[in-house]
Amino acid sequence: MIKKIIKIIKEKIFESKSYSIFVLKKNFDFLIKKIFEELNEIIISLQKYKIYKNCYNRYLLIKEICDLLYHIILFIIYNKFSFFEIEKEFFRRTKISGKKEKKNR
């Protein structure tokens, strides 16, 4: 799924007025700022959802999660990480416990 999303974003990047190209032409700090901004919006949405567990707040939380994932994908593209590298790391982690993996860093 993520591989497909990355492909779609990469295809759209070259449209001169796309938001993706706007972000990627900005500097790295701008992209990092956007990621933290989206994280903050997720926290706010999550707090609202925990209080008012309804479809509307759930939907808003999902929207913010999508925004964060989108900016993380732009981060991946900006830094020219391959999907293979990320996938390889995920598979490596399936063979080790979370505690052990953190300890080995």
Backbone bond lengths (Angstrom), bond angles and torsions (degrees), N, CA, C in turn:
res aa  C-N    CA-C-N  psi(-1)  N-CA   C-N-CA  omega(-1)  CA-C   N-CA-C  phi
1 M - - - 1.441 - - 1.530 111.21 -
2 I 1.331 117.03 -50.29 1.471 119.86 -178.96 1.521 110.00 -64.20
3 K 1.316 116.34 -38.00 1.464 120.28 178.12 1.532 110.12 -58.23
4 K 1.317 116.07 -41.10 1.460 121.55 179.49 1.534 110.70 -66.50
5 I 1.323 116.73 -41.51 1.471 121.31 179.14 1.528 110.10 -63.94
6 I 1.335 116.88 -43.67 1.469 120.64 177.93 1.523 110.01 -59.04
7 K 1.310 116.66 -43.03 1.471 121.34 179.28 1.531 110.79 -60.77
8 I 1.319 116.66 -45.79 1.468 121.02 179.94 1.525 110.63 -61.80
9 I 1.335 117.24 -45.78 1.462 120.52 -179.93 1.526 110.52 -62.98
10 K 1.333 116.96 -43.86 1.470 120.07 179.11 1.521 111.40 -60.67
11 E 1.327 116.88 -36.96 1.459 120.39 178.76 1.529 111.03 -67.44
12 K 1.318 117.36 -37.47 1.464 122.43 -177.59 1.530 112.53 -80.52
13 I 1.316 116.97 -19.61 1.459 122.03 -175.25 1.523 112.37 -54.73
14 F 1.293 116.55 -35.97 1.451 119.31 -172.87 1.528 113.81 -82.08
15 E 1.330 116.88 0.71 1.456 119.55 171.51 1.526 106.57 -74.82
16 S 1.302 116.95 121.94 1.460 121.69 -169.12 1.531 114.99 -58.16
17 K 1.317 118.61 -27.64 1.460 119.83 -177.82 1.521 112.92 -104.87
18 S 1.307 117.30 13.31 1.467 119.15 -178.57 1.533 110.37 -72.67
19 Y 1.316 114.98 149.96 1.459 120.74 177.04 1.522 109.72 -63.80
20 S 1.330 116.49 -37.19 1.467 120.85 -179.00 1.519 111.48 -57.89
21 I 1.329 117.02 -47.74 1.467 119.74 -178.99 1.524 110.21 -67.48
22 F 1.326 116.59 -35.37 1.467 120.76 176.76 1.527 110.19 -59.03
23 V 1.343 116.15 -47.73 1.468 120.25 -179.27 1.521 110.81 -66.63
24 L 1.324 117.29 -43.55 1.465 120.61 -177.10 1.527 112.57 -69.46
25 K 1.327 117.80 -23.39 1.465 120.18 177.15 1.525 111.54 -82.99
26 K 1.321 116.36 -19.50 1.460 119.98 174.95 1.525 107.64 -71.97
27 N 1.311 115.41 176.22 1.462 116.51 179.31 1.525 112.00 -82.93
28 F 1.294 115.08 169.73 1.464 123.23 -177.32 1.524 111.45 -58.23
29 D 1.318 116.98 -38.34 1.468 120.93 -179.24 1.524 111.46 -60.75
30 F 1.322 116.87 -36.29 1.465 121.10 178.70 1.532 110.05 -62.16
31 L 1.312 116.49 -43.89 1.462 121.35 -179.47 1.529 110.86 -65.14
32 I 1.311 117.22 -42.68 1.468 121.36 177.64 1.523 109.85 -62.39
33 K 1.309 116.43 -42.28 1.465 121.38 178.49 1.528 110.13 -59.52
34 K 1.316 117.43 -42.38 1.462 121.61 179.18 1.527 111.10 -64.22
35 I 1.317 117.77 -39.64 1.467 121.09 179.31 1.528 110.07 -63.26
36 F 1.331 117.36 -44.81 1.464 120.12 179.08 1.529 111.44 -67.91
37 E 1.306 116.32 -34.91 1.461 121.02 175.99 1.537 110.19 -60.59
38 E 1.329 115.84 -45.12 1.467 120.51 179.57 1.527 111.04 -67.03
39 L 1.320 117.68 -38.09 1.471 120.65 176.28 1.526 110.59 -60.14
40 N 1.317 116.01 -43.02 1.461 120.98 178.70 1.531 110.39 -62.85
41 E 1.314 117.35 -41.18 1.464 120.95 179.13 1.530 111.17 -66.23
42 I 1.326 117.06 -33.31 1.467 120.22 175.40 1.529 110.06 -65.29
43 I 1.308 117.10 -43.55 1.468 121.13 179.51 1.529 110.36 -59.92
44 I 1.313 116.46 -46.19 1.470 120.91 179.32 1.530 110.36 -62.35
45 S 1.328 116.72 -46.11 1.471 120.98 179.77 1.529 111.16 -64.18
46 L 1.315 116.54 -38.80 1.464 120.58 179.32 1.528 110.70 -64.47
47 Q 1.321 116.49 -42.07 1.469 119.83 178.54 1.527 110.94 -61.65
48 K 1.322 116.66 -41.84 1.474 120.34 177.81 1.520 110.54 -65.15
49 Y 1.324 115.53 -41.25 1.461 119.66 -179.39 1.527 111.64 -65.66
50 K 1.323 117.11 -37.13 1.468 120.34 179.47 1.530 110.88 -65.44
51 I 1.327 116.56 -32.68 1.467 120.92 -179.85 1.533 110.61 -80.78
52 Y 1.330 114.76 -49.81 1.468 120.49 -176.90 1.523 109.21 -115.94
53 K 1.295 115.80 84.88 1.477 120.25 -177.36 1.523 109.30 -76.02
54 N 1.321 115.13 83.03 1.458 119.19 177.11 1.526 109.36 -131.11
55 C 1.312 116.08 171.32 1.466 121.51 -176.04 1.519 112.06 -61.43
56 Y 1.320 116.78 -37.49 1.459 120.70 -177.75 1.527 111.08 -63.93
57 N 1.316 117.72 -49.44 1.470 120.63 -179.60 1.524 111.79 -68.48
58 R 1.315 116.18 -32.73 1.470 119.71 174.56 1.522 109.53 -63.21
59 Y 1.315 116.44 -44.13 1.468 121.61 178.60 1.534 111.06 -61.57
60 L 1.323 117.42 -43.74 1.469 120.49 178.63 1.528 111.27 -62.05
61 L 1.317 116.75 -39.44 1.466 121.09 177.89 1.520 110.47 -64.40
62 I 1.315 117.07 -43.19 1.467 120.81 178.13 1.526 110.52 -62.56
63 K 1.323 117.06 -40.55 1.472 120.43 177.78 1.529 111.18 -60.01
64 E 1.333 116.63 -42.69 1.464 120.47 -179.81 1.533 111.06 -68.25
65 I 1.311 116.90 -36.55 1.468 120.30 176.35 1.525 109.62 -62.57
66 C 1.323 116.73 -42.48 1.475 120.66 177.44 1.521 111.22 -62.01
67 D 1.329 117.12 -41.27 1.473 120.66 178.16 1.527 110.57 -60.90
68 L 1.326 116.36 -43.60 1.472 120.06 179.20 1.522 110.65 -63.48
69 L 1.327 116.67 -47.02 1.464 119.93 179.51 1.523 111.22 -59.83
70 Y 1.311 116.90 -40.89 1.459 121.55 178.27 1.536 110.70 -58.53
71 H 1.331 116.36 -47.37 1.470 119.46 -178.85 1.528 111.76 -69.76
72 I 1.310 117.26 -32.22 1.468 119.87 174.92 1.528 109.73 -66.49
73 I 1.321 117.04 -39.26 1.468 120.12 176.88 1.522 109.95 -64.02
74 L 1.327 117.65 -39.83 1.471 119.57 175.33 1.527 110.52 -62.29
75 F 1.320 116.83 -37.75 1.462 122.06 176.40 1.526 110.03 -60.39
76 I 1.333 116.43 -43.42 1.472 122.00 178.52 1.529 110.07 -61.48
77 I 1.322 115.96 -46.08 1.464 120.97 -179.77 1.529 110.66 -65.62
78 Y 1.329 116.33 -45.37 1.465 122.12 -179.17 1.529 111.26 -56.24
79 N 1.320 115.41 -40.32 1.473 120.78 -177.23 1.522 113.68 -91.93
80 K 1.323 116.17 4.35 1.464 122.63 176.56 1.527 112.77 56.43
81 F 1.362 114.74 38.53 1.453 118.80 172.25 1.516 106.74 -78.72
82 S 1.312 116.80 141.61 1.460 118.64 177.13 1.530 108.75 -90.55
83 F 1.315 114.87 152.60 1.459 119.65 176.09 1.521 109.19 -61.09
84 F 1.314 116.94 -35.08 1.461 121.42 179.38 1.532 110.76 -58.81
85 E 1.343 117.66 -42.87 1.473 120.71 179.69 1.531 111.15 -61.55
86 I 1.316 115.48 -42.76 1.461 120.33 -178.50 1.526 110.42 -69.44
87 E 1.315 115.67 -45.01 1.462 121.21 178.45 1.537 110.79 -59.93
88 K 1.325 115.81 -42.52 1.465 121.42 179.51 1.534 110.61 -60.17
89 E 1.323 116.88 -41.33 1.462 121.12 178.91 1.532 111.12 -66.57
90 F 1.325 116.72 -41.39 1.462 119.72 176.54 1.526 111.08 -59.79
91 F 1.321 116.72 -45.56 1.460 119.98 179.68 1.525 111.54 -64.67
92 R 1.335 117.25 -37.95 1.465 120.76 177.80 1.523 109.94 -60.05
93 R 1.333 115.66 -40.18 1.460 120.12 -177.45 1.521 113.35 -72.40
94 T 1.312 118.12 -20.56 1.467 119.12 178.45 1.519 111.42 -71.04
95 K 1.316 116.78 -15.26 1.460 121.32 -177.29 1.534 112.72 -97.06
96 I 1.346 116.18 5.14 1.460 119.82 -175.96 1.535 108.70 -143.60
97 S 1.316 116.85 147.25 1.464 119.98 179.62 1.528 109.71 -71.19
98 G 1.309 116.31 156.34 1.461 121.61 179.76 1.520 112.62 -60.56
99 K 1.322 116.16 -42.15 1.473 120.60 179.68 1.525 110.74 -63.40
100 K 1.323 116.03 -45.40 1.462 120.69 -178.49 1.530 110.34 -66.31
101 E 1.320 116.52 -40.22 1.475 120.83 -179.94 1.524 110.15 -62.17
102 K 1.324 117.43 -45.51 1.465 121.21 178.98 1.528 111.38 -62.82
103 K 1.326 116.17 -41.22 1.451 121.84 -179.81 1.535 111.70 -61.98
104 N 1.341 116.84 -33.87 1.452 121.55 -177.50 1.530 114.30 -81.75
105 R 1.317 117.54 -2.85 1.472 119.49 -178.84 1.508 110.86 -74.55
